[in-house]
Amino acid sequence: MKKLLLNVAMIAIVATAFTSCKDGKKDATTGEDKDAVEATDSAIDYKVNTETSVINWMGEKPTGTHTGTIKLSNGTLAVNNKMIEAGKFNIDMNSIENQDLEGEAKANLESHLKGTVEGKEGDFFNVNKYPDATFELTGVTTENGKTMVNGNLTMKEKTNNISFPAAVTFEGDNMTLKSEKFMIDRTKWDVNYGSKSLFDNLGDKFISDNIELQIELQAKNM
């Protein structure tokens, strides 16, 4: 009996450690909004290439996952000696696209996410009322050898500060910022549809509060 209890305890400890490690690695640090940083006079502006820049997303529910992309509408980053000092980019919420479905199923999911279906406007992003989201830098730091990007993410007129690791590289007049995959809790931006943490009796019909994101941003010296 003691051996059985010990084995169960060990399994619980390992499972908890694994979950904590996974969450710690992928969850973006989220907090209250902060003041945006300003660039120095010697900084050079890099204009975001909206044709090649993209935000990849993944949402989960008990029956599977959905993946897709969102495009940027504009943006500028201020760079000094290959260090990002400040910046802001706008996200075109009308560009939400699903990539794992086809035909009518794809169109239906995209319409639901955008909120263009009558009576379901507020379920997710309600793009007719909130056509843009924004991300504005509040600082770029280095932690444990990694570049950490900190900024205010605003969606549906709700702002939270998030922090995530990213690789920043330069080649000639071009700059690339590619984040690691990270999670945000959508309910912090009032995207509450199907949230098990907010609504009871959903059974297996819930949708995970966490959305996985990966930012791939390319910009050029103006």
C-alpha positions in Angstrom: 0.0 0.0 0.0 2.8 2.4 0.9 4.6 1.6 -2.3 1.4 2.3 -4.3 0.9 5.6 -2.6 4.6 6.5 -3.2 4.2 5.7 -6.9 1.1 7.8 -7.2 2.8 10.7 -5.4 5.8 10.4 -7.7 3.6 10.5 -10.8 1.7 13.6 -9.4 5.0 15.4 -8.8 6.4 14.6 -12.2 3.1 15.6 -13.9 3.1 18.9 -12.0 6.7 19.6 -12.8 6.1 18.9 -16.5 3.0 21.1 -16.6 4.8 23.9 -14.8 7.8 23.7 -17.1 5.6 23.7 -20.2 3.5 26.6 -19.0 6.6 28.5 -17.8 8.2 28.2 -21.2 5.2 29.1 -23.3 3.0 31.5 -21.3 3.6 35.2 -22.0 4.1 37.2 -18.9 0.9 39.4 -18.7 0.2 42.4 -16.5 -1.1 45.9 -16.4 -0.4 48.3 -19.3 2.8 50.3 -19.0 4.2 53.5 -20.6 5.5 53.1 -24.1 9.2 53.8 -24.6 10.5 56.6 -26.9 13.3 56.3 -29.4 16.5 58.4 -29.1 17.2 61.0 -31.8 19.9 58.8 -33.4 17.5 55.9 -33.9 16.7 54.7 -37.4 13.1 53.8 -38.4 12.4 50.4 -39.9 9.1 50.1 -41.7 7.2 46.8 -41.2 6.7 44.8 -44.4 3.0 44.0 -44.2 3.2 41.6 -47.2 5.6 39.2 -45.4 4.9 39.8 -41.7 2.4 37.6 -40.0 1.1 36.4 -36.7 0.4 32.7 -36.5 -2.2 31.4 -34.1 -3.5 28.2 -32.7 -6.7 27.6 -30.6 -7.6 24.4 -28.8 -10.7 22.6 -27.7 -11.3 19.0 -26.5 -12.0 17.8 -30.0 -8.9 19.2 -31.6 -7.1 22.4 -32.6 -7.5 25.2 -35.2 -4.6 27.1 -36.7 -4.4 30.2 -38.8 -2.8 33.6 -39.4 -3.4 37.4 -38.9 -1.8 40.1 -40.9 -0.4 43.4 -39.9 -1.7 46.6 -41.5 1.3 48.9 -40.7 4.1 49.4 -38.2 7.4 51.0 -37.5 10.3 50.0 -35.3 13.0 52.4 -34.1 16.5 50.8 -34.1 19.8 52.1 -32.8 23.0 50.1 -33.3 20.9 47.0 -34.0 19.0 47.3 -30.8 15.2 48.0 -30.9 14.4 51.1 -28.9 10.7 51.6 -29.6 8.0 50.7 -32.0 4.4 50.0 -32.7 2.4 47.9 -35.2 -1.3 47.5 -36.0 -3.0 44.2 -36.5 -5.7 43.9 -39.1 -8.4 41.8 -37.4 -10.4 41.5 -40.6 -7.5 39.4 -41.9 -8.1 36.5 -39.5 -7.7 33.4 -41.6 -8.0 29.7 -40.8 -5.5 27.3 -42.3 -6.6 23.8 -41.3 -10.1 23.7 -42.8 -11.5 24.1 -46.3 -14.6 25.3 -48.1 -17.7 26.1 -46.0 -16.2 24.9 -42.7 -13.3 27.3 -43.2 -15.6 30.2 -44.1 -17.9 29.5 -41.1 -15.1 29.5 -38.6 -13.5 32.7 -39.9 -16.9 34.4 -39.9 -17.5 33.3 -36.3 -14.1 34.5 -35.1 -14.5 37.8 -36.9 -18.0 38.3 -35.5 -19.6 38.9 -38.9 -22.4 36.4 -38.2 -25.6 38.1 -37.1 -26.2 37.5 -33.4 -22.7 36.2 -32.8 -20.8 39.5 -33.2 -19.4 39.6 -29.6 -18.4 35.9 -29.3 -14.8 36.5 -30.3 -13.3 39.6 -32.0 -16.2 41.7 -33.4 -14.1 43.1 -36.2 -16.8 45.5 -37.4 -16.6 47.3 -34.0 -12.9 46.6 -33.4 -11.2 46.4 -36.7 -7.7 46.8 -35.4 -5.5 45.5 -32.5 -2.2 47.2 -31.6 1.1 46.3 -30.1 3.3 49.1 -28.7 6.7 48.4 -27.2 7.4 49.3 -23.6 10.9 47.9 -23.6 13.3 45.3 -24.9 15.5 43.5 -22.4 17.8 40.5 -22.2 17.1 37.6 -19.8 19.2 34.5 -19.5 20.7 35.3 -22.9 17.3 35.8 -24.6 15.8 38.9 -26.0 12.6 39.7 -24.3 10.1 41.9 -26.0 7.7 43.8 -23.7 4.7 45.7 -25.0 1.1 46.7 -24.6 -1.3 44.5 -26.6 -4.7 46.2 -27.1 -7.7 44.2 -28.4 -11.4 45.2 -28.1 -10.2 48.4 -26.3 -8.7 46.3 -23.6 -4.9 46.7 -22.9 -2.5 44.3 -21.1 1.2 44.3 -21.1 2.8 41.1 -22.3 6.4 39.9 -22.5 7.7 37.1 -24.7 11.1 35.9 -26.1 12.1 36.6 -29.6 15.1 36.4 -32.0 16.0 39.7 -33.7 18.4 39.5 -36.7 19.7 42.0 -39.3 20.8 41.5 -42.9 21.7 44.6 -44.8 18.8 47.0 -44.6 16.4 44.3 -43.4 15.4 43.3 -39.9 13.5 40.2 -38.8 11.8 39.7 -35.4 10.6 36.2 -34.8 9.1 35.3 -31.4 9.1 31.9 -29.8 5.6 30.4 -29.6 3.8 31.8 -26.5 0.4 31.7 -24.9 -2.0 34.5 -24.0 -5.2 34.2 -22.0 -7.8 35.5 -24.3 -10.3 36.3 -21.5 -8.0 39.1 -20.3 -9.1 40.9 -23.5 -12.8 40.1 -23.0 -12.8 37.3 -25.6 -14.9 35.0 -23.4 -16.9 32.7 -25.7 -16.8 29.1 -24.5 -14.5 29.8 -21.6 -14.7 27.0 -19.0 -13.3 29.4 -16.4 -16.2 31.8 -16.9 -19.1 29.7 -17.8 -20.5 26.5 -16.0 -22.0 23.4 -17.5 -20.1 23.6 -20.8 -19.1 19.9 -20.6 -16.7 19.1 -23.4 -18.0 22.1 -25.5 -15.5 24.5 -24.0 -12.6 26.3 -25.8 -9.3 26.8 -24.1 -8.7 30.3 -22.7 -5.1 30.1 -24.1 -4.3 31.1 -27.6 -0.9 30.2 -28.9 0.8 33.0 -30.9 4.0 33.3 -32.9 5.0 36.7 -34.4 7.1 36.8 -37.6 7.8 40.4 -38.4 10.0 41.7 -41.2 11.0 45.4 -41.6 13.2 47.5 -43.7 15.4 50.6 -43.1 13.4 53.5 -44.4 
